[in-house]
Each structure stands twice: as C-alpha cells, then as structure tokens.
C-alpha cells in the first residue's frame, strides 16, 4: 500500500470535514491537549494547513 496515497485520503477536505462534524455532533471529549470541541473550529482555521503539511512530511508533534 502506498502510504502517501493513504495520507492524502486521510487529509482530503471531505474526510476532514466529516470527522470535524462528527466531533461537533458528539460534543467530543477534550484530548490530551485539553482543548474542548468548541475551540476546535477556530484552532483548525488558524493551524489546519500547517498541521496537514506536518503530517504529510512526518514532522507533526502534538506538543507544539
């Protein structure tokens, strides 16, 4: 399996939007970073593209 292709499928806009909407519908529990689901939208607008690029290049660190 081509891992680059899989990563692009994971990071596809439709897939990420579905995941985001599911978190909002479920009123998702805060993660290890302590962020509440109500803060997620603004955070993703500000940092989403950077996070996706870090994931593509395998340089993502949740502690940043």
C-alpha positions as CSV (number, residue, x, y, z in Angstrom):
1,X,0.0,0.0,0.0
2,X,1.2,3.5,-0.9
3,X,1.4,5.4,2.4
4,X,1.5,8.8,0.6
5,X,-1.8,7.9,-1.1
6,X,-3.3,6.8,2.2
7,X,-2.2,10.0,3.9
8,X,-3.8,12.1,1.1
9,X,-7.1,10.2,1.5
10,X,-7.0,10.9,5.2
11,X,-6.2,14.6,4.7
12,X,-8.8,15.0,1.9
13,X,-11.0,18.0,2.6
14,X,-14.2,15.9,2.6
15,X,-12.8,13.4,5.0
16,X,-11.6,16.0,7.4
17,X,-14.9,17.9,7.3
18,X,-16.8,14.7,8.0
19,X,-14.5,14.0,11.0
20,X,-14.9,17.6,12.3
21,X,-18.7,17.5,12.0
22,X,-18.8,14.1,13.9
23,X,-16.7,15.6,16.7
24,X,-19.1,18.6,17.0
25,X,-22.2,16.4,16.8
26,X,-20.8,14.1,19.6
27,X,-19.6,17.1,21.6
28,X,-16.3,15.3,21.7
29,X,-14.3,15.0,24.9
30,X,-11.2,17.1,25.2
31,X,-8.0,15.5,24.1
32,X,-4.6,15.2,25.7
33,X,-4.1,18.9,24.8
34,X,-7.1,19.9,27.0
35,X,-8.8,21.6,24.0
36,X,-12.6,21.4,24.1
37,X,-14.6,20.7,21.0
38,X,-16.0,24.3,21.0
39,X,-12.4,25.6,20.4
40,X,-11.6,23.2,17.6
41,X,-13.1,25.2,14.6
42,X,-11.1,28.4,15.3
43,X,-8.0,26.4,16.0
44,X,-8.3,24.5,12.7
45,X,-8.9,27.6,10.8
46,X,-5.7,29.1,12.2
47,X,-3.5,26.0,12.2
48,X,-5.1,23.4,9.9
49,X,-2.9,23.8,6.8
50,X,0.3,23.7,8.9
51,X,-0.9,20.6,10.7
52,X,-1.7,18.9,7.4
53,X,1.8,19.7,6.0
54,X,3.5,18.5,9.1
55,X,1.5,15.2,8.8
56,X,2.5,14.9,5.1
57,X,6.2,15.4,6.0
58,X,6.0,13.3,9.2
59,X,7.1,16.3,11.3
60,X,3.9,16.6,13.3
61,X,4.3,17.0,17.1
62,X,1.1,17.3,19.1
63,X,3.1,19.2,21.8
64,X,4.0,22.2,19.7
